[in-house]
Structures are given as C-alpha cells and as structure tokens.
Amino acid sequence: MPKIKYEKIIPNKRIHHLIPLEQEIKVDKNLSRSRVYWKCHCTRCRKTFVAREDLIKNGQQQSCGCLGKQLRARWLNRNAGKYES
C-alpha cells in the first residue's frame, strides 16, 4: 500500500487508524530543537498515545503499533513450519 503524505494535520480528522486529538510541542535537549507531537486515539484498539507529527504526515505512523503486531502474527501463522530445519 503506498504511503499518503499529508500537508496539515487537522484535529479530530482521521488519518489511517489515528485520530489526532491535541498538539504538543516539546523541546529535544539533545538536538536543541523543538518537535511537534500529537496526542492520538487509535481506532483499532482504542488506545490513546503520543506520536510525532512528521511520522504521521509521511504515513510511517498508521496506528499505535497494534497494526504491526497483527501483521506480524498473520505472517508467522502463514509461514509456520516453512523455516524449520
């Protein structure tokens, strides 16, 4: 599936499986710059978590992590026994 890039994140508008709720700006002391984070709600597992704005915009963050867990489990079930010696 191709990644969709977003110009602007609008609060309460769904992006993939995320609903951004509110914006937070945090200063990274190691890099001496600020980063924008969003408090998000995952529509798949109903968790609330914080995600970086740039990862949401370029499509790298599509859920809280539950989507990756499900895809890994599906791959393991499908390929069980193929790699045993």
Backbone as CSV, one residue per row, in Angstrom:
resi,resn,N_x,N_y,N_z,CA_x,CA_y,CA_z,C_x,C_y,C_z
1,MET,0.844,-1.163,0.000,0.000,0.000,0.000,0.898,1.239,0.000
2,PRO,0.698,2.174,-0.949,1.522,3.377,-0.998,1.205,4.294,0.181
3,LYS,2.248,4.966,0.658,2.075,5.884,1.772,1.559,7.216,1.266
4,ILE,0.580,7.749,1.938,-0.019,9.035,1.571,0.613,10.108,2.434
5,LYS,1.056,11.201,1.809,1.626,12.313,2.563,0.552,13.361,2.808
6,TYR,0.559,13.904,4.010,-0.420,14.906,4.401,0.284,16.239,4.610
7,GLU,-0.319,17.317,4.116,0.236,18.650,4.282,0.021,19.165,5.698
8,LYS,-1.165,18.962,6.224,-1.536,19.512,7.517,-2.369,18.498,8.283
9,ILE,-2.131,18.444,9.578,-2.918,17.557,10.433,-4.037,18.381,11.056
10,ILE,-5.253,17.929,10.880,-6.421,18.618,11.420,-6.935,17.818,12.614
11,PRO,-7.083,18.462,13.785,-7.578,17.732,14.955,-8.939,17.078,14.698
12,ASN,-9.098,15.900,15.238,-10.326,15.092,15.147,-10.650,14.615,13.735
13,LYS,-9.707,14.716,12.796,-9.909,14.174,11.452,-9.041,12.921,11.311
14,ARG,-9.664,11.810,10.956,-8.988,10.517,10.907,-7.913,10.467,9.827
15,ILE,-6.739,9.923,10.204,-5.637,9.654,9.278,-5.248,8.197,9.499
16,HIS,-5.446,7.355,8.514,-5.253,5.905,8.633,-6.111,5.405,9.798
17,HIS,-5.471,4.911,10.864,-6.223,4.432,12.037,-6.095,5.389,13.209
18,LEU,-5.596,6.608,12.967,-5.355,7.577,14.032,-6.334,8.739,13.965
19,ILE,-6.716,9.214,15.128,-7.481,10.456,15.232,-6.658,11.392,16.112
20,PRO,-5.991,12.403,15.525,-5.226,13.355,16.332,-6.161,14.180,17.213
21,LEU,-5.835,14.289,18.501,-6.697,14.993,19.438,-6.177,16.388,19.770
22,GLU,-4.930,16.466,20.227,-4.384,17.779,20.553,-2.880,17.796,20.301
23,GLN,-2.375,18.977,19.994,-0.987,19.159,19.624,-0.155,19.532,20.849
24,GLU,1.079,18.991,20.909,2.020,19.317,21.976,3.361,19.628,21.331
25,ILE,4.039,20.658,21.815,5.370,20.987,21.314,6.358,20.727,22.438
26,LYS,7.363,19.890,22.156,8.370,19.541,23.151,9.746,19.900,22.611
27,VAL,10.615,20.380,23.475,11.978,20.726,23.083,12.869,19.529,23.361
28,ASP,13.592,19.084,22.325,14.542,17.992,22.460,15.887,18.597,22.871
29,LYS,16.312,18.350,24.099,17.525,18.977,24.626,18.779,18.483,23.928
30,ASN,18.798,17.238,23.475,19.978,16.704,22.787,20.169,17.334,21.414
31,LEU,19.074,17.593,20.724,19.161,18.157,19.374,18.960,19.669,19.371
32,SER,18.651,20.246,20.510,18.375,21.680,20.686,17.391,22.215,19.653
33,ARG,16.318,21.489,19.474,15.230,21.937,18.609,13.917,21.408,19.167
34,SER,12.855,21.996,18.707,11.544,21.549,19.192,10.915,20.614,18.167
35,ARG,10.142,19.692,18.657,9.396,18.760,17.807,7.923,18.866,18.157
36,VAL,7.104,18.632,17.157,5.661,18.688,17.363,5.145,17.259,17.523
37,TYR,4.405,17.048,18.594,3.792,15.754,18.878,2.283,15.938,18.909
38,TRP,1.573,14.850,18.664,0.107,14.856,18.742,-0.344,13.765,19.677
39,LYS,-1.266,14.095,20.546,-1.947,13.073,21.333,-2.982,12.467,20.394
40,CYS,-2.898,11.165,20.169,-3.750,10.493,19.176,-4.569,9.382,19.825
41,HIS,-5.669,9.072,19.185,-6.532,7.952,19.572,-6.489,6.935,18.437
42,CYS,-6.171,5.683,18.758,-6.133,4.617,17.757,-7.525,4.012,17.626
43,THR,-8.067,3.992,16.411,-9.422,3.473,16.200,-9.462,1.951,16.181
44,ARG,-8.308,1.292,16.057,-8.287,-0.169,16.022,-8.422,-0.764,17.411
45,CYS,-7.605,-0.270,18.358,-7.620,-0.884,19.693,-8.067,0.084,20.782
46,ARG,-8.449,1.293,20.393,-8.997,2.302,21.286,-8.030,2.792,22.357
47,LYS,-6.719,2.810,22.040,-5.712,3.341,22.953,-5.436,4.796,22.616
48,THR,-4.998,5.556,23.607,-4.558,6.929,23.394,-3.057,6.973,23.636
49,PHE,-2.308,7.613,22.745,-0.858,7.659,22.840,-0.358,8.927,22.161
50,VAL,0.948,9.175,22.243,1.553,10.366,21.655,2.417,9.942,20.464
51,ALA,2.278,10.662,19.333,3.034,10.354,18.124,3.652,11.625,17.555
52,ARG,4.804,11.479,16.897,5.464,12.626,16.271,4.721,13.061,15.019
53,GLU,4.626,14.365,14.815,3.881,14.910,13.684,4.462,14.481,12.341
54,ASP,5.796,14.481,12.205,6.398,14.128,10.920,6.135,12.680,10.540
55,LEU,6.051,11.773,11.513,5.761,10.370,11.207,4.308,10.170,10.784
56,ILE,3.412,10.976,11.340,2.008,10.898,10.933,1.850,11.454,9.523
57,LYS,2.507,12.587,9.250,2.353,13.239,7.949,2.871,12.380,6.797
58,ASN,4.017,11.708,6.985,4.559,10.941,5.862,4.055,9.506,5.815
59,GLY,3.132,9.143,6.696,2.483,7.835,6.622,3.205,6.714,7.327
60,GLN,4.295,7.006,8.037,5.020,5.949,8.746,4.290,5.496,10.009
61,GLN,3.561,6.384,10.652,2.796,6.038,11.852,1.334,5.925,11.441
62,GLN,0.804,4.692,11.391,-0.572,4.489,10.967,-1.470,3.996,12.095
63,SER,-0.854,3.542,13.194,-1.619,3.075,14.357,-0.707,3.190,15.573
64,CYS,-1.171,2.738,16.713,-0.361,2.796,17.936,0.685,1.693,17.975
65,GLY,0.665,0.795,17.032,1.555,-0.359,17.000,0.781,-1.657,16.874
66,CYS,-0.516,-1.587,17.092,-1.344,-2.793,17.039,-1.439,-3.342,15.610
67,LEU,-1.372,-2.475,14.602,-1.441,-2.920,13.210,-0.224,-3.778,12.865
68,GLY,0.971,-3.338,13.280,2.190,-4.103,13.032,2.177,-5.448,13.736
69,LYS,1.670,-5.456,14.971,1.582,-6.712,15.722,0.668,-7.704,15.015
70,GLN,-0.461,-7.211,14.505,-1.403,-8.090,13.813,-0.797,-8.623,12.517
71,LEU,-0.104,-7.767,11.762,0.506,-8.205,10.503,1.630,-9.205,10.747
72,ARG,2.442,-9.003,11.798,3.499,-9.963,12.133,2.906,-11.308,12.536
73,ALA,1.839,-11.283,13.346,1.194,-12.532,13.776,0.612,-13.274,12.577
74,ARG,0.002,-12.536,11.655,-0.568,-13.151,10.460,0.538,-13.788,9.611
75,TRP,1.683,-13.100,9.459,2.796,-13.621,8.678,3.347,-14.883,9.335
76,LEU,3.506,-14.853,10.671,4.029,-16.027,11.375,3.103,-17.220,11.246
77,ASN,1.806,-17.011,11.346,0.847,-18.111,11.197,0.884,-18.688,9.793
78,ARG,1.017,-17.829,8.792,1.027,-18.276,7.413,2.308,-19.024,7.071
79,ASN,3.429,-18.625,7.702,4.721,-19.216,7.366,5.235,-20.182,8.418
80,ALA,4.394,-20.610,9.332,4.817,-21.537,10.378,5.255,-22.862,9.746
81,GLY,6.406,-23.321,10.142,6.908,-24.595,9.638,7.730,-24.507,8.375
82,LYS,7.719,-23.388,7.683,8.476,-23.275,6.443,9.971,-23.201,6.677
83,TYR,10.387,-22.650,7.808,11.806,-22.385,8.029,12.430,-23.292,9.070
84,GLU,11.745,-24.375,9.407,12.321,-25.318,10.359,13.301,-26.228,9.646
85,SER,14.370,-26.609,10.369,15.382,-27.474,9.730,15.175,-28.930,10.055
